[in-house]
Amino acid sequence: MTDRSTPRAVRMAQPLAREVLEEIARQNGVCIRSIPFRRLDPHTGKTEIVEVPCGATQEAKCPPCAKRNRQLRMAQCREGWHLDQEPTITPDEPTSDQRWLVEFRADLQVQRDQAASADQDTDDWDEAIQGVDVEINEAGMRGNVLGRTAGKRSRSTRRRQDAPDLPRRKTSNTTLGRSFASSDGKVYRPSLFVTLTLPSYGKVKNGVPLNPDRYDYAQAARDALHFSRLVDRFIQNLRRVAGYDVQYFATVEPQKRLAPHLHMAIRGTLPRAELKQIIAATYHQVWWPPTDRVVFDGDRLPVWEDGVGYLDPDTGQVLPTWDEALDETAEPLHVARFGQQHNVQSVLAGTPAAGKWLGYLTKYLTKSLAEPLDSATDDQARREHAARMVEALRVEPCAPTCSNWLRYGIQPKDAKAGMLPGRCRGKAHKAEHLGYAGRRVLVSRKWSNKTLAEHKQDRRTWVLEALGQTDEPTDLHRYVWRQIKPGDPDLDPSGVRLLREITKKQHWRAHLRELEARATGQDLSAIGEEAA
């Protein structure tokens, strides 16, 4: 307890014990924002409280978890970049229980159809079918037995007149690129490291516009909103031209000017001229209704009427729905393209360049898109630049369901009461994302033949084996997890839990250092014996 007789200035100069505890936890790699779960093993009936790191259930919120996730991503990228054998991804044979569930689902569908054809109420059947669909996924099956059920609006696939044509090759069923043999018989299988950026919106210096009034914030906002779709289109074009099933590991990172750009590791190689042609020919058309005319703004806003939708406050006329407005759309709202600046590097496995580009790929995964990257930049100018970007994003629709469509006289898709233009809660409108609502790490399905959870389990298994401890079962469906709410009588205070985790991590590290020193000593003694 603090001695109150000590002068206040002296007390305030003393470090807070809780802050010291969190600092020690960070130094030891302990998550300071872990989430407690109660884990039940139905096979044994055993229940225990488990601390789950914040990075395991959501985007990492603390430095230790962010660092751990970055290391996992580096391992994932390294393992799949230079594969020389095809990854085998063969689904398991369905079990008898899984087959029975699908057959039972078929019986329910027939019963539901018969009730519908007899004009009977089908609510009970629909509820039963929904429950069986959930059981099918819980039993270890992916997807839905019905597949795609929603209709897809089709647009012309004719390429734009202002976009160059793309060469196209017959695609072979392989994920490996070309290999090259040297005169001495050694085989090389090069890969690629590619950086793609967005166009210029105005002259900038140290990431800040020289003339903010002439900087095109509207185009910058729309390009950021649709950057993920532009990347998808690039990958489609890349696979068509390459002639094989190109696999990639990519990260989306912020530039100094706060625009997203892409770093991509590609397995296999293509001629640089073809790759530049693909970049120049890639575009994404946003087929949304026009937003050039503001209809409602300020205090004049549309009103909601149950069972009808949003109405014009002056005329009482129902606003056009999203589908109705889309039917009247003759031109795309926006066309997103890559900029002129890009970088293409050839990489060989095991070379220093491979390690260099691997670190560059994952360099900024622990930062948000809005976090300043250069301490030399004027912080005030950066904040003003970010504020102008956020304001431009505030009025831009981020999705068909965005409430900003009301600003332009259109009801959002699946409209509901309480929507206000300029108040969309979508991820893209938040300052820490600056328009980009997609994933920061993009990994193709056949990259390393492992999920991130499997890479994490590999690291855990190695550590436990080194410590001489037995690993726990890895079946995701073995346990029943329930998050523990604050105030639970079985839950110790967070400080107590942190102290335990710090001690456990210190013991583990001490044991690992001891094993490492023992292994190094054995190696040195072996070398000495050989020299003698």
Secondary structure, DSSP 8 states (H G I E B T S, - for coil): ---TTS-HHHHHHS--HHHHHHHHHHHTT--SS-EEEEEEETTTTEEEEEEE-HHHHSS--SHHHHHHHHHHHHHHHHHHHT--S----------HHHHHHHHHHHHHHHHHHHHHHTT---HHHHHHHHHHHHHHHHTT--S-TT---S----------TTS--------BS-S----EE-TTS-EE--EEEEEE-----S-EETTEESSGGGS-HHHHHHHHHTHHHHHHHHHHHHHHHHSB---EEEEEEE-TTS-EEEEEEESS---HHHHHHHHHH-EEEE-----SS---BTTB--EEETTTEEE-TTT--B---HHHHHHT--S-SEEEE--S-EEEEEE-TTSHHHHHHHHHHTTTTTS-TTS-S-TTS-HHHHHHHHHHHHHHHHTS--STT-GGGGGGT---TT--TT--TT----GGGSTTTTT--S-SEEE-TTSSSS-HHHHHHHHHHHHHHHHT-------TTS-EEEE--TT-TT---HHHHHHHHHHHHHHHHHHHHHHHHHHHHHHHHHHHHHH-
